[in-house]
Amino acid sequence: MNLLLIEDNDLDIEIFNLALDQVINDFNIEINITYITSLIQINSFLKDSNAQFDVILSDMNLPGTNGIDVMKKFKQSKFKNIPYVFFTSSLYEKEVEVAYLEGASDYIIKPESFLDNCKLLKKIYDVYEK
């Protein structure tokens, strides 16, 4: 599985990586991740990348922009057909509604426990791996 993670928080990335390592080892699966951590990287990536992904996971709260605007950029690019999943700690009802209206495939609240992160990553793998 090839996954694009759009996340600006170093601690969230570290937790994600630890859970990912656990899932990869426990289930003997392959998940390749590309990270984008800033608006500058997003713009450059959209212009220059030819990578292929099975799913895009994106935080909603990003410096200098918001997840909806970033998703719109991806939906207007060569990545438009890739499932776009919000993976965020933000749970504002209106934000969730707008995310789905604008084309999000899913809206997932980041789990608080390590075990729940592992379970969620395995579920994402099971749903989006091609």
Beta strands, then each sheet from edge to edge (+ up, - down):
strand 1: 2-6
strand 2: 32-36
strand 3: 55-58
strand 4: 61-62
strand 5: 65-66
strand 6: 84-88
strand 7: 106-109
sheet 1: 2+ 1+ 3+ 6+ 7+
sheet 2: 4+ 5-
end
